[in-house]
């Protein structure tokens, strides 16, 4: 599959999982609506997809949410395969991503430096 199609498929998967989380279709109590799906990387042969998850919550809460998504992966894959109609649907792997929290920390530090006049 071409690179552009893999990127587009990753975006479609990201949007669908995010809407499932927001609409609370995933009934696992560990999955909070505060979880954010940053990006999805699909392998070239469509056998695997890495789903990067972040949140503004504590790292422990984010890890719990990722474990909840991992346990609901079969349910998520089933719903997605019905919507996206692929011959082979990738196996989803959820990974905690701290990039949003790190970005917010960087902005806070820059604001502190600006206030100090440096």
Buried (B, 14 or more C-beta within 10 A) or exposed (E): EEEEEBBEBBEBBBEBBBEBBEEEBBEBEBBBEEBBBBBBBBEEEBEEBBBBBBBEBEEEBBBBBBBBBBBBBEBBBEBBBEEEEBEEBBEBBBBBBEEBBEEEEEEEEEEEEEEEEE
